Amino acid sequence: MKRVIRKISTKLIFIISITSIIIISVYAYFSINFQSKVLEEESQRHLNQLSETIKNSTRDAMLENKRENIQKIVHRITLEPCIKKARIINKEGRIIYSSDSTEIDNIIDIKNESCKSCHEIGKPLERLKIKERMKIFKLHPDSTRMMSVINPIYNEKSCYEADCHAHEKDKVVLGVLDMTICLKNIDLQIEQSRLIIMFMTIITILSLGLILIYFIKRWVDRPVKDLVKATNKVALGNLSFEVKSRSNDELGDLSSSFNNMTKKLSEMRLQLLQSEKMASLGQLAAGIAHEINNPLTGVLSYSSYLLKRTKDNPELQNDLNVIVRETMRSREIVKQLLDFARQSTPKKIKININEIIERAEKVVANQLMINNINIEKNLGGDLPEIIIDPNQIQQVIINLIVNAIDAIAKNGKITISTSRFAVDPYGFTIIKDALCPNEHSLMCESHKIDGNPSIKVLGIFDNLRNEIFLDPVYGGQKHEAAHEILKKKNINIVCPTCEVSFMDNLSKCPTCNENTYKIPIQNKGFLIGCLNKNHSWQKWEYIEKKGSQEYIALEIKDNGCGISEAKISRIFDPFFSTKEQKGTGLGLAVVWGIIDNHGGSISVESKIDEGTKFKIMLPLLGRV
């Protein structure tokens, strides 16, 4: 409960609601009073007009002194339900005519409340304002309110010149018409108005409260909850978590800033991890170089010295040659290990790829000549300059040419070609950083598809649980599984570590209408796809928005011995070699790292006894 009270949305709703209640209540109070006042004033005006009408109706009868007619008029008026009393009082206070015949000839007390306004100062007033002649009262506390009016009957020329000469000329007021009506209908209208206004006030307050709750929950509470959830996720180390921005206001800007911050933090963490890894490998390599190179140098020096001194002992020389060769091989392993550990950030410049090929060819010219191998170059003309590290790309080309020379042995051909073309991301882009929402990596280095680490997930169907290896190429359908679970419909795809589900029940495959999976790609949105093997459908909105990209393609092809299908998926693994004892298994690992650092890709096609082709794709619009 305390947590709910402390929430910003609760405080906002409380403050705005209290303010609204006060404002609306004050408005309702004044509105009720105003309506009551208007109705009372209207009743006063109506009563005053009625009294004037009665005066005018009895005027002729008074001039002619027709008392019975006057009494009938006064009596007939009170037959109306709302008119309670009507009477005419002379200047001495005697009741001359009355709707209640028992009151006739009675003298009223001038100290009475109804007479007080005129006789308060001892001498009767001749003129009073209408409001001062009006009076609202109750006969007893529980009775209906009454309204009375005193309407003076003034002496006119026709009065004091009448035949009866009943009144003297100097008299101003001859008497008064006293009328009383009940305000039952008026009070009923006021009460109805009060109830309606109170009802509308309550409805307005409740409606306003509900609207406030809805919009504050939507515009304030939800974004704040999302941000709190995101901060908790980030605190747990999940830097790939993104806040969905629901608006273009300040909270939306805050969400965007938060996402940008986590993206930068993720990039910095990756850089830090890479730096730590490289530092560890560098220390390992430095230790190996220090601990191994020195004794190897001694072994190589002494074995070479003994080799010169044993020219007359062929058997001993053969043994020493083995020692010298293996020592040289060990030094080469140490050198390549150092190269692998020292994969530094590329120092990129703008340069033409054909120029780097020409340089690399000169470096390996002697090896090509010794092995009688020709290089055929099909270099694209007018290729634009690309942003790359020329030294690292030259190292890549040299490594691939040397591997081709080893595969050909003698009397072969190496073809090098370059070209420029645009590539659609679908079917080409390689996914490298798939994560689950709890930031468990899904990339499986031990199971590769076409030489690329696959995306490892767990498929669950009823009691069947099997690993599924998704094709890491966007749009690729070379998914693999040990069981025929891929043929099942509506299987559940989960993280193999924490078993959080990747299934998106809100979206369906547009082709087969089955449920789709939704896998987070670090800092690059989500990969949405379907496991139906009868069609190919995936959607990666982050990549699709970028559209087609232009690349420079570099192909190095040989007609050597080729690589078996069983080995081709592992050729980029560190310390794996197809040359058995001749290779260190680090050359292609170094090549992979360099191309990956340039944002490119490398693929291989090979057939036994036909040859091998490496294809490198380097983005044309790289960054320095």
Secondary structure, DSSP 8 states (H G I E B T S, - for coil): -HHHHHSHHHHHHHHHHHHHHHHHHHHHHHHHHHHHHHHHHHHHHHHHHHHHHHHHHHHHHHHTT-HHHHHHHHHHHTTSTTEEEEEEEETTSBEEEESSGGGTT-B--TTSHHHHHHHTTSS--S---HHHHEEEEESSTTS-EEEEEEEEEE--HHHHTSTT--S-TT-SEEEEEEEEEE-HHHHHHHHHHHHHHHHHHHHHHHHHHHHHHHHHIIIIIHHHHHHHHHHHHHHTT-TT-------SSHHHHHHHHHHHHHHHHHHHHHHHHHHHHHHHHHHHHHHHIIIIIHHHHHHHHHHHHHHHHTTT-HHHHHHHHHHHHHHHHHHHHHHHHHHHHT------EEE-HHHHHHHHHHHTHHHHHHTT-EEEEE--TT---EEE-HHHHHHHHHHHHHHHHHHH-SS-EEEEEEEEEEE-STTT-B---BB-TT--B-EEEEEEETTEEEEEEEEEETTEEEEEEE-SBTT----EESSGGGGSSS-EEE-TTT--B-EEEEEE-TTT--EEEEEEBTTS-EEEE---TTS--EE-HHHHHH--EEEEEEEEEE-SS---HHHHTTTTSTT--SSGGG--S-HHHHHHHHHHHTT-EEEEEEETTTEEEEEEEEETT---
